[in-house]
Amino acid sequence: MNPQIPQLTPAQAADRTAAVVLDVREAAELAEGRIAGSTHIPLGQLPARAFELDRARPVITVCRSGGRSSQAARFLDGQGYDVANLDGGMTRWIAEGRPTA
């Protein structure tokens, strides 16, 4: 178990094309924009739905600002996933002009 989950900038996350981007925000928050191709599993549903994620691919967790996604990353790390967190979440992603779907 990794005591320190890697924190990725939006540029670093965008470069990791093999990774699954896991959006853990609530459904209503997705209207604010999401990363194209991301998988949506709200944080509260993650323990029951983590099996939906491909263990063979790294996971990048994302939420609005980074708090909930940090919790999700710690949970997934404890389950044996190769995981990193998007530092600053969607707020930073959008502020840096990254594309949203």
Secondary structure, DSSP 8 states (H G I E B T S, - for coil): --SS--EE-HHHHHH-TTSEEEE-S-GGGGGG---TT-EE--GGGHHHHGGGS-TTS-EEEE-SSSHHHHHHHHHHHHTT--EEEETTHHHHHHHTT----
